[in-house]
Structure formats: C-alpha cells, structure tokens
Amino acid sequence: MPRPITNLAALPSTPASEVIGRSARILWTFSHGRSWMSLQQIADATQLSKPTTFRLLAALSVEKLIVQDEVSGEYGLGPKVAFLAARLLADVSAGEANIAAMRTVREVINETVVLSVARGTRWYNIVALDAGHSVSLIQNLGVGTALHFGAPGISFLAAMSDTDSADYIANEVAAPLQRAALDCLSLARRLGYVLREGDFLPEVVTIAKCIGHGQRPEVLHVSFPCARDSASLRAKAIRALFRASL
C-alpha cells in the first residue's frame, strides 16, 4: 500500500523558484508512461543528484503529491495529483456528454479521439478515448500549443468573435504569416471544421471541430495516418464530429 515518506530531510538551500522548478521536473517525469519509478530512475530522468531527488520527493510526499510503495520502495504520484486532474476535467463543461460524444466518434472511425480546451492564447489536450476504448489523461497533458497552430487551435480561433480572433492574429502571429492564418480561419468558419495534414507528425491527417461556444469552448479532434486516408474516411469522420457537436 502506498505511504507518504516520513523521513523528510531539509530542503537544499537554493532559491525557492529553483526548488519549485526541480519539483515540477520530478512530477512531470511521471507523464511519460511509467506509474512507479525508483529513486535512481527519477534522478536519472530529471538529471538531479540522488540526495537532491530524495529530499524533493520527501517534500512532495508531505504534500501528498508523491507516495512511496511500502514493498518495492518505488515512487508514484499521490492523491492530490488525482484531485488536481479531476478539478481540471471538471472545468470542461458537460464532461459526461463530451465523453459520450467521443465514444460515438470513436465507434465510427476506429481511431483515437481527443478532447482539447483553450486557455488564454494556447490550447491543451485534456483527455483521449484510445484504441482500447479506455478514457484516460493523455501523456502530453499540460503542453500548450499556440492557437494558430494545428487543427484544434484553428478550431478554437474560429469559435472566437471576429474582433478577438483578429486581435490574436495581429498580436501573436508573425506578420509574414498573418495572411495565411486569416485564410485558414475563414475556411474553418465556412466549412465548420478544420482538416490539416502533417501539423505534428508527417503523413498524419487531423480533423477537428469545436463542440462548444462561449468563453470556454471545447474541441474534438481525430487523427489517422495518410496511408488510411480516403474520401470515405474523411467524410465519416466529419459527419461523426458534426453529430457530436449537436
């Protein structure tokens, strides 16, 4: 059974911002697929010394952000992390309805479906329904992408008012690229969805559609390899996304 670390040592006498940054690096290490890791593995992954890693793990344990397995001695994320994740998901409006919509799209196209939200000038992937039909937080949770990049981002821009989207492009997009950004935005509004190829990975098609409006809309998007791409698959995905937005 996981337990908090009790032999807390004094934190190193380094500036608070550095301690926070190192602690964040430790927490972020668990976003890469492993639920439990040894002290040495965490130290290696964060490029911190073992004594420093241990002291930071101990401090994080006191705050219930990290726990240690009593048998293996390995470390894992604590209950407060789950609480924070739950709060983040609760911030997505109509969460259960969105999950149901994701399942509907997933059944139609047999590909992973991702839900994203926008905060400020960036968009974030929040939750995915994967090929195994399980709902999970995805590994790049918290990695923000500029709104003018990628099919999801352009979908968020298209959901903005004309004034807000124009202000964003004027202030956030390099001048030589602004015309292209406006053209993408105009097309997205005309079609009601965004289709892009090769945004993040070569030879991958992504189709995205906004499923909510107002101050905090959400976007559903699906991706599939160009090897599977066809007019029929695109049409099925677009129809499924439109149904999910109703």
Secondary structure by P-SEA (a helix, b strand, c coil): cccccccccccccccaaaaaaaaaaaaaccccccccccaaaaaaaacccaaaaaaaaaaaaaaccbbbbccccbbbbcaaaaaaaaaaaaaccaaaaaaaaaaaaaaacccbbbbbbbccccccccccccccccccccccccccccccccaaaaaaaaaccaaaaaaaaaccccccaaaaaaaaaaaaaaaccccccccccccbbbbbbbcccccbbbbbbcccccccccaaaaaaaaaaaaaaac
